[in-house]
């Protein structure tokens, strides 16, 4: 994830805080994972999909570090989702083999 720009909106960047746009846009899921990884040293909040800090004299190195940690948070979430999908597919395959009932050729909707 990259920190791409300062969001110029007066309600999100002003004398009391700075908000940054990210690419891809920051989600609650990624921010929560980031917060767990960073712990008590987290100086950012998530505000309207923006990475926000009340430290208006932020060191650019800290922004780079935050971007790296956000990228790692994204990676961990993607890996966990891929593992969950694989576990589900393995479970269904096992059921199919055990019962002798085939799985459909296309993936069913979640009905």
VENRA-V5727 format. One line per field, one symbol per residue. phi: phi as a letter, one per 40 degrees, with the letter a starting at -180 (. if undefined). psi: psi as a letter, one per 30 degrees, with the letter a starting at -180 (. if undefined). A space follows every 50 residues. Layout:
phi->???
psi->???
//
This chain:
phi->.bcbacccdccbbacbabbbcbbcdcbcdccccdccccgcccbbbbbfgb cbbcccbccdcccccccccccccdcccccccccccccccccccccccccg cccccbccccc
psi->kkjflkkfkfffjafflkkkkljlkkleeeeeeeeeeebfgjgllkjhgk jkkgjfhkkfeeeeeeeeeeeeeeeeeeeeeeeeeeeeeeeeeeeeeefg klllelklli.
//
